[in-house]
């Protein structure tokens, strides 16, 4: 049985959407146990709206909530009984295998770093996302944890992203691209130039610099960047998708026949 601690109070639409997703996951996977962590009365109220037919869902009470606007480190110090802190503590005590939270990203990274620690040799935590491309799934890292990484930290992100691509997406020799303003080795900041040299001389399948236009082409299985650039790219992609759907819907509604598809 795989046990996942879920932050029931994390996110803009918690706990409703979180509970709904937890129930769907439990019904899809019979070998899954979900520990919903948060204000028990609110979680029970939402859970009673659904039927759990597959895996198991239990509730772990946590009276405090880390808000989206809270300072990550300050929130962890002041709200030790928050749903996020309790989730991480469950993993630390080996009562859960993993944590899932749609809440304060900075607080999630800080909690995991402080209470679970980093992998041996890793200097800074990073955030990775998986994105669909023309050639399958691409891993992008970092997208917000480390705004000003060193060249060696970028190299470590490449290592972690490459391993993730191998183990989770079964890519045998994942290619690694360094997100930059040009493909030439001489382009970019001094940190990016130094990172290029480290990656070039490493055992990784480094294909060189890639530009923003290559993000969704699948040119690289792993795209490496600093957290500032990565987060801007992530939020821009979200906006483009939302805008495209809105424009498409508006165009469909202009014609009585196409309105049927809207």
LORO-782163 format. One record per residue (C-alpha): x, y, z. Coordinates in steps of 0.5 Angstrom, whole numbers, plus 2048, in hexadecimal, padded with zeros to 3 digits. Example, Ala and Ser with C-alpha at 12.3 -4.5 7.8 and 13.67 -1.06 7.14 Angstrom:
# residues 2
8197F7810/81B7FE80E/
***
This chain:
# residues 262
800800800/8038077FE/80180C803/801813801/800819805/7FC81F802/7FB826804/7F4826805/7F482E806/7F9830801/7F78347FB/7F28397F8/7ED8347F8/7EE8307FE/7EB82C801/7E682A7FC/7EA8297F6/7EF8267FA/7EA8217FD/7E78207F6/7EE81E7F3/7F08197F9/7E98157F8/7EB8157F1/7F28127F2/7EF80D7F7/7EA80B7F2/7EF80A7ED/7F48067F1/7F28017F6/7F98007F9/7F98087FB/7F880A802/7F7812802/7F8815809/7F481C808/7F782180D/7F482780F/7EE82A813/7EA823814/7E3826815/7E482A80E/7E782380B/7E281F80D/7DC82380B/7DF823804/7E181C804/7DA81A806/7D881D7FF/7DB8177FB/7DC8107FB/7E280C7FC/7E28067F8/7EA8047F7/7EF8067FC/7EF808803/7EE80F805/7F081180D/7F0818810/7F581B814/7F4821818/7F8828817/7F482E81A/7F9833816/7FA83580F/80083880B/7FD83E807/7FF83F800/801846802/805843808/80D844809/80F83D808/81483C80E/810841812/80A83D811/80D836813/810839819/80983C81B/805837819/80883081B/80182D81B/7FF82F814/7FD82A80F/80382B80B/80882A811/804824813/80482180C/80C82180C/80C81E813/809818811/80E81780C/813818811/810813815/81080E810/80880E810/807811809/80C810803/80B816800/80781D801/8038217FC/8018287FD/7FE82D7F8/7FF8337FD/8058377FE/80A8357FA/8108387FE/80D836805/80D82F802/81482F7FF/817832806/81382D80A/816827806/81D82A806/81D82B80E/819825810/81B82080B/822822808/825822802/82881D7FE/82F81B7FF/8348207FC/82E8257F9/82F82C7FB/82882F7FA/82182D7F9/81E82E7F2/81782D7EF/8168297E9/80F8297E5/80E8247DF/80B8277D9/8088247D2/80C8257CC/80C8237C5/81081D7C7/80E81B7CD/80F81D7D4/8148227D6/8178247DD/81882B7DF/81C82D7E5/81C8327E9/8168367E8/81683A7EF/81A8377F5/82183A7F3/8218417F0/8288427F0/82C83B7EF/83383A7EE/8358367E8/8378307EC/8308307EF/82D8317E7/83182A7E6/82E8277EC/8278297E9/8298257E3/82B81F7E7/82581F7EA/8208207E4/82481B7E0/8238167E6/81C8177E6/81B8177DF/81E8107DF/81B80D7E5/8148107E4/8138117DC/81880B7DB/81C80F7D6/82280B7D5/8278117D4/8248187D5/82681E7D1/8288247D5/82782B7D3/8298317D6/8248377D5/82783D7D3/8268437CE/82A8407C8/82D8397C6/83483B7C6/8398397CC/83B8417CD/8348437CE/8318457D5/8338477DC/83A8457DF/83683F7E3/83383C7DD/83983C7D9/83D8397DF/8378347DF/8378327D8/83F8307D9/83D82C7DF/8378287DB/83B8287D5/8418247D9/83C8207DD/8398197DB/83381C7DA/83081C7D3/8308237D2/82E8267CC/83082D7CD/82C8347CE/8258347CC/82083A7CB/81983B7CD/8168397C7/8198327C8/8158317CE/80F82D7CB/81382A7C5/8168247C9/81D8267C7/81F8257CE/81C8207D3/81F8247D9/81F82C7D9/82382F7DE/8238367E0/82383B7E6/81C83B7EB/81B8427E8/81B8417E1/81783A7E2/81283D7E6/8118437E1/81083D7DB/80B8397E0/80783F7E1/8078417DA/80583A7D7/7FF83A7DC/7FD8417D9/7FE83F7D2/7FA8387D3/7F483C7D7/7F48427D2/7F483D7CC/7EE8397CF/7EA8407D0/7EB8427C9/7E983B7C6/7E383B7CA/7E18437C8/7E28417C1/7DE83B7C1/7D883F7C4/7D88447BE/7D483F7BA/7CE83B7BC/7D08357B9/7D78357BD/7D48377C3/7D282F7C4/7DA82E7C5/7DB8337CA/
***
